[in-house]
Amino acid sequence: MIRRAFQAGLAAALLAGCGADRTTPPEKPHGYVAGAEETSEAQWRLVLAGDGRVSLLDPATEKLTDVTAANITGARTDGRFAYLTTPAGIRTLDTGVWTVDHGDHVHYYKTSARDVGTVPGTSTGVTGDPAITTMANGKTVRILDRKALESGKVPAARDVPGTAAVAYAEHLIIAAADGTVRVHDRQGAERSRLTARCPQARGQAVTRRGAVLGCADGALLITDRLTGIKIAYPSRVRAAERATDFHHRPGTPVLAAKAGGRGLWILNLAARSWKRVGSAPLTAVSGTGEDTPVLALDTNGKLRSYDPATGSERDQTTLPGSSIQVDTARAYVNDPEGRRVIEIDYRDGLRVSRTFTVPFAPVHMVETGW
């Protein structure tokens, strides 16, 4: 009798345990994002705009997907969202691909793309972090709630006076018109000021070595401890020759910027130095990494590569186009007249690896997924 009672009690306990397993929700895996699929590699997308249409090109599958229709005059991105300038404001497109970098490991995600809507105003510079997106137009910095954008809504904006800004180190760094650089919280409230100044700030970038603001006398490198280090130009630079719009492979510390009408600036954050190279009038430039070339596309249809350390020219090829986008493996040049996008292996002498033909003139292009 005792043995039978023990067996009955054991069976009841096992049944209760099974019932508990059915009612207890499973633990969410590390990196879980509701509504998104985690992938094993980066999901790059090229946002192409022209002839009144906006499309996404997936280089992996070569699939072109129409997303919306709009008259686009400019394009920028923060890695996931494309911010497209229109006469009505900034058309915001969730491209559905992004990367989350935890330092020692990285997560890649994808979900459906969608047209979020239009943010009033204009922008000459965009940065973002998991909490906010900043849009600077030279007079005002507009702060948008990132979670609202991710949910498909255009949030009410908060505006702070300033000429340039970066979302960095869980703060908002804003260069004011008087040259002071102010540290704000993500709601826009000022918390402190840097000792270093940045007069006539224009241009911004975020890298793994710090955030950058372009200044009349050079660049201001802002560390993760929220201190400012000035990287001065090697000599006096006229206002028209300043670096005011930085381009680079996301996260990497070698930045490129046009030097006014001719040539380009290479800003190496690791060496904390500037180099001015080339003399041709340029349409687009970009850094690709610390040990990989800086790219420059000139108005005569030449794509050139330069050594990031010495500034010497490495390679060149004939390639008409209007902009350059760079990821970890390839560079992309859009050719509006040829109605195509050209994929370049920048590590292999500017070799053309593929050409994507599209049914419209891709005048504007940005790459997302980073």
N, C-alpha and C positions, 0 to 999 in steps of 0.2 A: 504493500500500500504506500509505504514511504517513497519507494522508487517511482511508482506511477505519479504521485503528487509532484515529485521533483521534475519529471519529464513534462508534465502539464504546465508547471510554472515556467520552465525553460522555453517551451513553445510559445507561451503567452508573451514572454519578454522579447522573443525574436520577432513576433508579429508586431508588438508595440514599436520595436526599433525600426522595422520596415515602414510602419506608418509614419514615424517621425522623419525618415528619409524622404518620404513623398511630400511632406508639408514644409520642410526646411528648404528655402531657396538655395541653389548652388552658389558658391562664391564666384564673384566676377573675376576673370583672369586679370593679371597685371597689364595695365595699358588699355583696358576695356573702354571704348567710347560708344555710347548708345547711338544706334542708327548708322554706324560706320563699320566697314570691314577692315581688319588689320591685314596688311600684306607683308611679304618677305623682302620687298625692295621698293625703292622710291617710285611713285606713280607720277611721272612728268606729264604735263599738259601744256600745249602752246595755245594761247588765246590769240586768235587772229581776227582783226576787225578791218573792214573796208567795204565800199559799195553798199553801205547801209545795213550790213549784216555782221554778226559776231558768232564765231564758231570756235570749237575746241578741237585741236588735233592731238591725238594720242600717238606719239612716235613709236611706241612698242607695237601697236596693232595697225598703225597707219589709218585709223578710222577718223573721219571728220564728222563732227556733230554740230549742227546749228543750235544755238542757245537762245538768241534773241535778235531783234532788229533794232538798230539805232545808228544815228549819225555820230560817229566817234572821231574826236580830234586829238586824243591822247590816251595813253594807257600806262598804268602802274600796278604794282602788286605787292602784297605783304607775305606771299608764299602760298596762301590758300585763295584769297579773294583777289579778283581783278577789279581795279577802280578805273572806269572808263569815262573820260571827259566828254560831255555832250553839251549842247547849248542850254539844256535844262538843269544841268548839275552833274554830279558824279554817279554814273550808272554803276551799281555794285553787283558783281557777278560772283557767286559762290561756285568755284570750279570743282569742288568736291574731292580734292586731293591735297594732302598736306603731310608734313613731317613733324614729329615731336622729339626733340633732342634732349635726353636726360644726362648728357655729358659722357657717361660710360657706356651708354647704349642708346639706340634710336628706334622709334616706332613710326611705321608708315601706314597711312590710312587712305581709304577712298569711300566715297558715297556719291549720291546723285548730284549732278550740277543743277543750279537753278539761278534764275534772275531774281535778286533780292529786292531791287528797287533803286530809286534815285535819292542820293544825299544832296541837299541844296548846297550851292557854292562851288568853289574851284579849289584845285590843289596843285602844288608844284613838287610835293614830297610826301611820301607815305611810309610809315613804319608801323609795326604792330607786335604785340606779344599775346599770350593766352587770354589776357583780360581786356585790353583796349587796342584800338587802332587810332593812329594820329594822322591828321591831314593838315599840312602847313601850306599857306598860300603867300607867304612873305609878309603878312600883317597879322594874321590870326591862326592859331592852332586849334583845330576842331578835334574833339575827343569823342569817339564812338565806343559804345559797349560791344565788345567782341561776342559775348554770349548771345546777345540779341541778334547780331548778324548771322551767327551760326544757326539760330532757330528760324531764320528766314524773314526777319523783320528789320526794317530801317529804324534804328533807335533815335530818340531825341538826342541832339548833339549838345555838348558843353563846349564853349569857346573860351580860350585863354589868349590874351595878346602875346604875340611872339612872331619872329621871322622864320625860324626853323626849329625842328623838334625831333627827338628820338624817344621811343618807348624802350626802356632799357633798365635792367636790374630791378624790376618791379617798381620802377618809378618813371616819371615823365620828365625828360630834360628839355628845357625850353630856352633858346637864345632870344633875349629881348632886344628891342630896337636900340637901346642904349649900350649894348655890348655885354651886359651882364648875362650870366648863364645860371638859370634858376632850376632847382630841383623841386618838382611837384609830386604829390601823390597821384594815384590813378584817377581820383575824382577831380583833379585840377587845382587843389589847394597848394600854395607854395609852402615848402618845408625848410629850405636852406638855399644858399647860393655858393657857387664855386668861386675859389680865389681867382682862377684863370678867367680871362675874358675872351669873347669872340665877337669882334666888331663886324658889322655888316654881314651877319651870318646868312649863308645860302648853301644848301646842299646838306645831306645827312646820309649816314649809313650805319648798319649794325654788323659787327663781326665777332668772332670768338675771342679776339684780343681787346675788344672794347667797342664803344660807340664813337662815331665821328661826326663832327660838325665842321663845315667849311667856313673859314673866316677870311677877312680881308688880308690878314698877315700870315695865313697858313691854314693849318687844320688843328682842331682841338680834339684830342683823344681822351675819352672819358672811361675810366676803369670801372670794374664792378664794385669798387669801394666808393664810387661816386667822387673821385678826384679827377681834376683836369690836367692834362699834359699838352703843352703847345708844341706842335711840330711846324716850325717856321719855314717859309719858303727860303730857298738857298740865296736868293737875292730879291731886290725889290721887284714887285710884279704889278703891272698896270691892271686896273679894274677889269678891262675887257679881256685880259688873259688869265684871270683867276679860274681855279677849279670850282665849279658851282653845282655840278651834277655828277655824282659818283656812281660807277658801275663795276660790279664784281660778281664772281661766283658766290652765291649766298654763304655767309659765314667766314669766308676766307679773308686774310688781312692784306691783300694786295689790291688796291683800288685804282681805277683809271678814270680820268676825266678829260674832256676836251680843253685845250689851252686856248680858248677863244677861237679865232678864225683858222689857226694852223697848229698842227702838232697836238701832243697830249701830255698830260701829267701822269706819272706813276707815283702813287703814294704807298710806300711800304711801311706798314705799321710795326712789323717786327724790327726793322732797322731804324724806324722813326726818321724816314728820309723821303725827300722828293727827288724825282728825276723828270726833266723835260726832254722829250724825244720826238723825232720826226718833224717835218715841216709842211706836210700836205694838208689841205683843207679836209676835214673829216665829217662824216655823217654819224658814226657810232664808234664807241670804244667799250672795252670790258676787260677786267682782270679775270684770270681763270684759276689762280692759286699761287702759293708761295714758290713752287718749283716748276710751274708751267707758264706758258707765254701770256703776255698781254696782247690783246687783239685790237686792231684799228682798221676801220673800213673807210676809205677815202672817197671823195666825190667823183673820182675818175674810175671807180669800179675796181679798186685794188683792195684786197684784204691782206694786211700785213701782221706779222707777229714779232714781238720784241721780248728780249730776255728781261725778266722782272728785276734782276739784280744789277745788270750793267746798262740796260737800255738799248743794247745793240740789236739791230734787226736780224731776225732769224730766217724767216720765210715770207714769201708773198705769192699771191695767186690772183688771177682776174676773176672777180666775183661781184657783180652789181647787187646792191641791196641798200636797205635804209636803217636797219637796226640789228643788234647782236644780242642773243640770249645764250647763257652758258650754264650747263649743269656739270655733274661730276665726270661725265664721259664725253660729251659732245657740245659743240656750239651750233647755234642755228642763226641763219641770216635770212631775212625775208626779202623777196624780190617782187615788189608790187607790179612792175611792168611785165615781168615774165609769169605772173600769177603762180608763184611757187615759193616754197621754203626749202633752203639748202642746208643739209646737215654736214658739219665739218668735224673731222677728228683733229682737234687742235694739238694733240700729242704726237701726231704723225705727219708733220710738215704741211698742215692745212689741207689734208686730203679730203676730197668730197666723198662722203660715204653713202649718202642717199639724197634724192631730190623728191620732194612731195609737191605734186601739182594740185592746185585748188581752183575751184570754179569762180573765183573773184580775186580782186587785187588786194592782197593782205598788207595794207598800208601800215597798220600798227600791230605790234606783237609783244607779248610778255609771256614768261614761262612760270608756271606754278607747280606745286608739289613739294616745295622745300619748306 
